């Protein structure tokens, strides 16, 4: 898969996962009922965190989902009762982080990459005198082949080393969400996460079919109900993502949009599709690359960052996310956000 293809997937997933409601539904589908009972999903905050490694390279996890723990929940009360009446819970203890890393291709070092993100966060905790933050790492995968990489660091060691060293072999496990194996109809929550995952399931196959199914999910999920905040942004993200695929023609895109049953959403979706067609979204980018507008490697990197920032702007992502995702300065990002022509 080309770097450009990976970038397309990254932008779409980053924009959708930055939505609080989608992240909330994701958490509900990852944790068991006992843990879910003590989590206050109304407190969810979604951010992105960057770090500089030993070789001065910037590393960034896709999304950090922070959620507070309900001190007055039955599960927490039972734990505190066992510890005694003198136990005091600090605010920084009553929180949990879900670190989400998106992959559209298989990478053998994904486990190590996730572990590096966690260690970076924990080093920051220790430097600032805090106890380590509990983190559940999640790998969101939608590649062309099944994910069969190790999901446990312990299993990366030879069986003989595990046998003789026992507790000295580190144990680190992550949650792998292989979207190709998920039954969309059984997902908890509203239509927004289901639409997102439906598109990912067909991202390497029949994207037109995936878009049609996503619209069916939208219609069935909202029929006779009010439209939740953020659904219009989901549609915009999906249409922009689908429009960049050579497998879906503008005519097919318009025909599917016509099937949206909510008038205000159909109007917004059609308006966006027309704008994308007018400005020749995918064609313009290819022509720009052919004409050699990029002068030198440094200019090329900057152009790619600017292009990513503009795409994220159209997806409704805020300045903080764009800065973290691209590495551009705050001034550069603000200039892009304020420029109506971009």
N, C-alpha and C positions, 0 to 999 in steps of 0.2 A: 504494500500500500504506500502511495506517495505521501510526502510530507504535507502536501496540500490537502489530501483526503483526511489525514489525521487531524489537521487543523480545523477542518469543517466539522468533524465529529466533536472535537474538544469544545468549540465555540457553542454548539447547540446544547451539549450536556451541561456546560458551565452555566449557561443562561437559564436552563430549566431547573437545575439543582439549586440555584440561588433563590428560587421562589420558596418562601417559608412553608406554604401549604403542601407543596410537593415533597419537601424535606420531611415535614411532619408525617405524611403518609408513608414515606420510605422507612422512617423509624418504626412505625407501627407494624410494618411487614418484616422487620429484621429481628426485633426482640421478642422474647416470650411474654406470656400474659403477666407473670409475676413481676418482671422488670417494668413492663408497661404500666402496671398499676401504680408504681411509685414515681413515674415521670410526669412532670407538668408540661404537656406539649404546648400550652399557651405561652410558655416562656422561651420558645425556640428562637435562637439567633443563628443566622447563617452568615459565615464570613469565609475568607480565604486567607491562608497564612503562608508567607514566604520566608525562606531561610537562606543563608549563605554558607556553603559547605567549606571544607578545608582548602579546596582548590579555588575558592572565590567564585564558585558557580552558584547561580540562583536556583534553588529548588522550591517547588510549590506544589502542595497538595491541592486537588481540585476544589474541595469544599470542606469546611469545618462546620459541623452542626453542634451547637451547644444547647443543652437543655438542663433545666434545674430539676432537682429531686424534691418531691413533696414531703416535707418533714412531718406533716400531720397524716400521712397515708398509713394504712394499717400495717403494711409491710415494714416501713421504717420504724413505727412504734414498737413492733415486736422485737426488732433488732436492738433498739435502745433500751428496752426493758431488760434484756439479757445482760446488757453492759452496766446497768445500775443507774440510779437517779442523778448521779453527778456528771454524767456525760453531757458535754456541750458541743453542739454542731456549728462549725463556722460556715459562712456562706460559700467559701471556695471549696469546701468539702461536699456541699450539697449541689454538685453539678456533674454532668457527664458529657463527654465529647464523642461524637461520631465523626471519624475522619474518612471521607469518601474520595477514592481515587478512581478515575474513569480510564478504561482501556478499550480501544477498538481493535487492537492487535495483541497477539500473545507475546509476552515478554518474560523471559526466564528470571530476570532480576526484580520482578514486581514485588515479591515478598520482601526483599532487602530494601527496596525503595520505600515501601510502607513503614518498615521498621526504622529507617532513617528519619522519616517524618516524625514518628513518635518520639524517638530519642532527641530530636531537635526541640520538640515541645517540652519534654521532661528536663532537658538541660536548662532551658529558660526558666522553668519552675524552680529548679534548684538554685540557679543564680540569683533569683529574686526571693529566696528563702521560703518557698511554698512547698507543701507536700505535693507529690506527683499527681497530676490530673488523670483520672481514669478515662481511658480511650478505647472505643470499639472501632477497629479499622474495617472499612468496607471497600471491596474492590468491585466496581460496577463494570461488567464486561459484556460487550456485544460484538465479538469478532466473528469471522467467517467460519471458524472451526471451534469445536468444543474446548472449553478451558480445562486442561488437565495438569496444570502446574501444581507444585506443592503448596498447600495452604497452611502448612505447619513447619516452622523452622526445625523442629526436632527431627522431622523425617528427611531433612537434607543431609543428616549425618549417617554414616554407615551403621548398620544394625549392631555391629560389634562394638563400636564406640558408644552407642546408646546403652548397650548391655553392661559394659564395664565402668562407665562414668556416671550413669544414673542421673542424679540431681544436678550434676555439673553440665549437663547438656541443656542449653536454654530452650524454653518452651515459649513460642510466640505463634499465635494463630489469628487469622483474619476471616471475615465473612466474605465469601465470594457469591455475588449475584450474577450468574450467567443468564442474561436476559432471554437467550434462546430457549431455556428450560422452564421459564416462568409461564404459568397459566394466568393470562391477563384477567380472566373472568373471576379468579379467586383472590385477587389482590384486595386488601382492605383499603378503605378510604374512598374518596370521590373520583371523578373522571380524569382529573388532571394528571396524576401519576400513571394511570392506565393509558392515557393518550401518549404520554412520553415514552413509556415502555413499548407500546405498540409500534411506534415509529422506529425505535431502536431495533426491534425484532426484524424489521425488513430493511434495515439500513444498508445491508450488503446484498439484498435480493430485490424483491419487487416492491420498490418504494411507493409506487402508485397504489398498489394493493394495501400497503401499510397506512397510507394517508386516508384511503377510503374507510378502512376499519377504525381509524382514529376518529373520523367524523361520525361514524355509527356510535362509537362510545360516547362522544359528545352529545349527540341527539338523545340517546337512550338515558344518559345520566342526568340530563337537564330538562327532559320533557316534563312540562307542568311545574317546573321549579324556577326560582329566580337564578340569575346567572351569577356565580361566585366571582368575587374580585380576582383578577389575574388570568381568567380564562382567555381574554382577548390577547394578552401577552403570549400565552401558550400557542394560540393559533398563529400569531405573527412569527414566533420562533419556528414553528413547524413549517409554515409556508416558505419562509426564507431558506430553511434547511432543504426542503424538498425541491425548491426552485433551482437550487445549485446542482441538482443531479441531472445528468444528461439523459437519464432514463424516463424522466417525466416532462412531457411537452407542456407549453403554456396552455394549449387547448385542453389537455387532460386535467391540468390544475384547475382551470375555470369550471369544468364540468363537475369536479368533485366538490368545489366550493359551493356550487349551486345546490348541493344536497343538504347544506346546513339549514336546520329548521328554525333557528333563532334569528329573526330578521336583522337585529343590530349587529350580531356577530358576522352574518353573511356579508353585510354591507362593508364592514371593516376589512374582512378577509379579501373581498373582491378588490377593494381600493388598494390594498397592499400588493396584491398580485399584479394589478395593472401598473403600479409604480415600478415593481421589479422588472416587468417586461419592458417598460419604457426605457429604463436606464441600462437595460442589457446587462443584468447583474453578472452572470457567469461569463458571457461573451466579453464584456468590458475588461474583466480581470485577465482573461487569456490574451486579449489584444495588448493589454498593458505589458504583460510579460514578454510578448513577442517583439514589441518595439524597443525593448531594452531600456526602459526608463530608469531601471536601477543601475546606478554607476558604482560598481565595487561592492564588495561583501558587506561593508559597514552600512552603506546606503540601502542595500537589499534587506538587511535585518530590520532597519528602521521602517522601511516601507511595509514589511510584513506586520510589524507591531502596529503601525498606524491602521492598516487594513483590518486587523483583528479588532482594534479599538472601535472602528467605525461600525463593524458588524455587531459588536456587543452593544453599542449605542442604540442601534435599530432594534435590538432585542429587549431594550428597556433596562439593561443592567446599570447599576449606579457607578459613580466615579471610583469608589473604593475598590470594587471588584475589578474594574478595568485596569486600574493601576497595578493591582496584584497579579492580574493575568498577563499583562503585557510588559511590565517593567518601565513603562513610560513615566515621565515626571507628572506631577499633579497639574502643572501649568499646561503641558501638552494635552493631557486628557480633557481638562476644562475647555481648552480651545476647540477641541473636536466636538464636545457636547454643546457648545454655544454656537457653532457654525451651522446654520440652517441648510447649507448646501451639501453637507456631508451626510 
